[in-house]
Structure formats: structure tokens, C-alpha cells
Amino acid sequence: MNSREKSLPTYRTINDLAAALCDASLDFNEIIRSIDLPISDLEEYCSWSKESYTRNCIIDCQSFELILLCWENGQMTPIHDHGGEECWVRVVQGNFEETIYQTNESGELNKVRSTLSKAGDISYMKDFMGFHRLHNLDDSRSMSLHLYAKPIRNCQLYDEELEEFVKTDLVYDTVSEDATLINL
């Protein structure tokens, strides 16, 4: 039986998910696809703002970062990269549009494509693929779970007024009490 034929476990609690993410023998791509957390288990990590989506840290350690983003209707990220790290986004609740951009030889930013995602859908992004923006299209609050292979402390955000990228330090809106208890 090869690895594609074996049955993958399902992660139904944050503790099970954290244990799997800490297991260096497991693949992040397989883990993110095997999550089946009830929304009620994520509610303790939620915070909401009318001004902007919120970044709520669930786990932050040397080898990965797990963040719950909470979105009001119509909120969107700036166009950004991921500071060289891999990023998986799993839609927990709602409907999103992900737009991918690339720069041309002149340094101009061009839209490459847009994709619609709903609850359960997963997207992947790494800097060689370009830059992206997420937009909550839902009429109500939405949530997305973001897994980064190594934490992202800063990234390039596109300043639409200046029409250029600006290096920006990233911050959390909330940090769970258990966020840094994992020492890897």
C-alpha cells in the first residue's frame, strides 16, 4: 500500500491537530486536508472587528504557525506575499475570493486569476507563485484557518496609493493562552 492509498486520520480537536502538526514525519498538506474541527471548537479563538479582519493566533512555534482569521462581510486582505513561507488556507465558514497577482518585467502588478472558495475548500500559496489577496464575499461573518510552514513575522504588502510593496511586521489581534506552549 503506498502513501496515497493509506487512510488519513481525521483531526477533530485542536489538541489532535497540534499533535499532528508537531509530528515531523507528517505532511502539512495532508494534515490541513484532514481537519474536521467543529466550528464550536474554534469559537474561543475568535475576535471580530468592523475595521478589519482579525488575526487570532492558535499556535505559534518554530516549525509552524496556526492562525484563525475572522472576517466581517466584505473585508479583504491587502495584496501580499508570505515572507518566503508556505501557506495553506482552509475555509471554515463563508465564501471567499482569492486573487493571485504577479509582477511583470517592469515591476507592474498584474492580476493573474481569481478563485472562489467555500467552507472546506483549501488553497495553497508560496511566494514563487506570486502575491495574493483574500476577500470575504459572504453576507455574514466568515472564518478561515491559516497554516504557515514556519511562522511569518513580516511580509510585503502592496500599498495601493504608493503602487509599491512595503515590508510590514505582522501582529496578532489575539493570542491563545496555549499558543506558545509547544516548544519545537
NUGUTI-978040 format. One record per residue (C-alpha): residue number from 1; residue in three letters; y, z, x. Coordinates in steps of 0.1 Angstrom, whole numbers, plus 5000, padded with zeros to 4 digits. Layout:
N
(NUM, 'ALA', (Y, Z, X));
...
This chain:
184
(1, 'MET', (5000, 5000, 5000));
(2, 'ASN', (5034, 4990, 5015));
(3, 'SER', (5067, 5009, 5010));
(4, 'ARG', (5078, 4987, 4982));
(5, 'GLU', (5046, 4994, 4962));
(6, 'LYS', (5047, 5032, 4965));
(7, 'SER', (5061, 5051, 4937));
(8, 'LEU', (5095, 5067, 4945));
(9, 'PRO', (5103, 5102, 4934));
(10, 'THR', (5130, 5108, 4909));
(11, 'TYR', (5158, 5133, 4917));
(12, 'ARG', (5167, 5152, 4886));
(13, 'THR', (5187, 5181, 4901));
(14, 'ILE', (5214, 5184, 4927));
(15, 'ASN', (5191, 5206, 4949));
(16, 'ASP', (5164, 5179, 4948));
(17, 'LEU', (5189, 5152, 4956));
(18, 'ALA', (5204, 5173, 4985));
(19, 'ALA', (5169, 5179, 5000));
(20, 'ALA', (5161, 5142, 4998));
(21, 'LEU', (5194, 5132, 5015));
(22, 'CYS', (5187, 5158, 5043));
(23, 'ASP', (5153, 5143, 5049));
(24, 'ALA', (5159, 5119, 5078));
(25, 'SER', (5128, 5099, 5070));
(26, 'LEU', (5141, 5088, 5036));
(27, 'ASP', (5163, 5058, 5030));
(28, 'PHE', (5197, 5064, 5013));
(29, 'ASN', (5193, 5031, 4993));
(30, 'GLU', (5160, 5043, 4978));
(31, 'ILE', (5174, 5077, 4971));
(32, 'ILE', (5205, 5065, 4952));
(33, 'ARG', (5183, 5043, 4931));
(34, 'SER', (5160, 5072, 4923));
(35, 'ILE', (5187, 5096, 4909));
(36, 'ASP', (5182, 5107, 4873));
(37, 'LEU', (5207, 5136, 4870));
(38, 'PRO', (5217, 5147, 4836));
(39, 'ILE', (5255, 5145, 4831));
(40, 'SER', (5255, 5182, 4823));
(41, 'ASP', (5244, 5189, 4859));
(42, 'LEU', (5275, 5172, 4872));
(43, 'GLU', (5300, 5188, 4849));
(44, 'GLU', (5305, 5218, 4872));
(45, 'TYR', (5318, 5193, 4899));
(46, 'CYS', (5343, 5176, 4875));
(47, 'SER', (5380, 5178, 4877));
(48, 'TRP', (5404, 5154, 4858));
(49, 'SER', (5440, 5142, 4864));
(50, 'LYS', (5462, 5120, 4843));
(51, 'GLU', (5479, 5107, 4875));
(52, 'SER', (5448, 5095, 4895));
(53, 'TYR', (5411, 5096, 4896));
(54, 'THR', (5398, 5127, 4914));
(55, 'ARG', (5375, 5130, 4945));
(56, 'ASN', (5352, 5160, 4940));
(57, 'CYS', (5330, 5169, 4969));
(58, 'ILE', (5295, 5180, 4961));
(59, 'ILE', (5280, 5179, 4996));
(60, 'ASP', (5297, 5173, 5030));
(61, 'CYS', (5277, 5174, 5062));
(62, 'GLN', (5274, 5154, 5094));
(63, 'SER', (5250, 5128, 5082));
(64, 'PHE', (5263, 5121, 5047));
(65, 'GLU', (5289, 5129, 5020));
(66, 'LEU', (5282, 5130, 4983));
(67, 'ILE', (5313, 5128, 4960));
(68, 'LEU', (5318, 5127, 4923));
(69, 'LEU', (5348, 5106, 4912));
(70, 'CYS', (5362, 5114, 4878));
(71, 'TRP', (5383, 5088, 4861));
(72, 'GLU', (5406, 5087, 4831));
(73, 'ASN', (5409, 5054, 4812));
(74, 'GLY', (5425, 5026, 4833));
(75, 'GLN', (5426, 5044, 4866));
(76, 'MET', (5417, 5025, 4898));
(77, 'THR', (5415, 5029, 4935));
(78, 'PRO', (5438, 5012, 4959));
(79, 'ILE', (5421, 4983, 4978));
(80, 'HIS', (5404, 5000, 5007));
(81, 'ASP', (5377, 4999, 5034));
(82, 'HIS', (5352, 5027, 5042));
(83, 'GLY', (5362, 5037, 5078));
(84, 'GLY', (5331, 5019, 5091));
(85, 'GLU', (5306, 5038, 5070));
(86, 'GLU', (5282, 5027, 5044));
(87, 'CYS', (5290, 5034, 5007));
(88, 'TRP', (5268, 5034, 4976));
(89, 'VAL', (5284, 5039, 4942));
(90, 'ARG', (5263, 5048, 4912));
(91, 'VAL', (5280, 5047, 4878));
(92, 'VAL', (5272, 5079, 4860));
(93, 'GLN', (5292, 5073, 4828));
(94, 'GLY', (5316, 5045, 4818));
(95, 'ASN', (5323, 5008, 4827));
(96, 'PHE', (5338, 4997, 4860));
(97, 'GLU', (5351, 4965, 4876));
(98, 'GLU', (5346, 4963, 4913));
(99, 'THR', (5367, 4936, 4930));
(100, 'ILE', (5359, 4925, 4966));
(101, 'TYR', (5387, 4912, 4989));
(102, 'GLN', (5387, 4896, 5023));
(103, 'THR', (5415, 4887, 5047));
(104, 'ASN', (5418, 4851, 5059));
(105, 'GLU', (5428, 4839, 5094));
(106, 'SER', (5465, 4845, 5086));
(107, 'GLY', (5457, 4881, 5076));
(108, 'GLU', (5464, 4874, 5039));
(109, 'LEU', (5443, 4894, 5014));
(110, 'ASN', (5423, 4872, 4990));
(111, 'LYS', (5401, 4882, 4960));
(112, 'VAL', (5365, 4870, 4966));
(113, 'ARG', (5348, 4882, 4934));
(114, 'SER', (5346, 4908, 4907));
(115, 'THR', (5316, 4925, 4892));
(116, 'LEU', (5312, 4947, 4861));
(117, 'SER', (5291, 4978, 4862));
(118, 'LYS', (5278, 5002, 4836));
(119, 'ALA', (5260, 5036, 4836));
(120, 'GLY', (5230, 5034, 4860));
(121, 'ASP', (5243, 5004, 4880));
(122, 'ILE', (5247, 5007, 4918));
(123, 'SER', (5269, 4989, 4942));
(124, 'TYR', (5269, 4989, 4980));
(125, 'MET', (5298, 4983, 5004));
(126, 'LYS', (5303, 4982, 5041));
(127, 'ASP', (5334, 4971, 5060));
(128, 'PHE', (5319, 4938, 5072));
(129, 'MET', (5317, 4928, 5035));
(130, 'GLY', (5355, 4931, 5031));
(131, 'PHE', (5376, 4956, 5011));
(132, 'HIS', (5372, 4967, 4975));
(133, 'ARG', (5388, 4983, 4945));
(134, 'LEU', (5372, 5001, 4916));
(135, 'HIS', (5388, 5001, 4882));
(136, 'ASN', (5377, 5022, 4852));
(137, 'LEU', (5375, 4998, 4822));
(138, 'ASP', (5362, 5024, 4798));
(139, 'ASP', (5383, 5036, 4768));
(140, 'SER', (5375, 5072, 4778));
(141, 'ARG', (5367, 5093, 4809));
(142, 'SER', (5342, 5080, 4833));
(143, 'MET', (5323, 5093, 4864));
(144, 'SER', (5308, 5077, 4895));
(145, 'LEU', (5287, 5092, 4922));
(146, 'HIS', (5296, 5081, 4958));
(147, 'LEU', (5272, 5085, 4987));
(148, 'TYR', (5286, 5078, 5022));
(149, 'ALA', (5262, 5075, 5052));
(150, 'LYS', (5284, 5098, 5074));
(151, 'PRO', (5315, 5113, 5058));
(152, 'ILE', (5346, 5092, 5056));
(153, 'ARG', (5376, 5111, 5069));
(154, 'ASN', (5401, 5082, 5068));
(155, 'CYS', (5402, 5046, 5058));
(156, 'GLN', (5425, 5017, 5055));
(157, 'LEU', (5443, 5015, 5021));
(158, 'TYR', (5462, 4984, 5011));
(159, 'ASP', (5499, 4991, 5004));
(160, 'GLU', (5508, 4965, 4978));
(161, 'GLU', (5545, 4970, 4983));
(162, 'LEU', (5543, 4965, 5021));
(163, 'GLU', (5515, 4940, 5018));
(164, 'GLU', (5496, 4956, 5046));
(165, 'PHE', (5468, 4981, 5053));
(166, 'VAL', (5478, 5016, 5062));
(167, 'LYS', (5454, 5041, 5078));
(168, 'THR', (5451, 5071, 5055));
(169, 'ASP', (5434, 5105, 5058));
(170, 'LEU', (5412, 5113, 5028));
(171, 'VAL', (5412, 5146, 5009));
(172, 'TYR', (5391, 5161, 4981));
(173, 'ASP', (5406, 5173, 4949));
(174, 'THR', (5378, 5199, 4946));
(175, 'VAL', (5350, 5211, 4969));
(176, 'SER', (5319, 5228, 4955));
(177, 'GLU', (5310, 5262, 4968));
(178, 'ASP', (5278, 5248, 4983));
(179, 'ALA', (5294, 5216, 4998));
(180, 'THR', (5292, 5227, 5034));
(181, 'LEU', (5261, 5249, 5034));
(182, 'ILE', (5239, 5221, 5047));
(183, 'ASN', (5241, 5221, 5085));
(184, 'LEU', (5226, 5189, 5099));
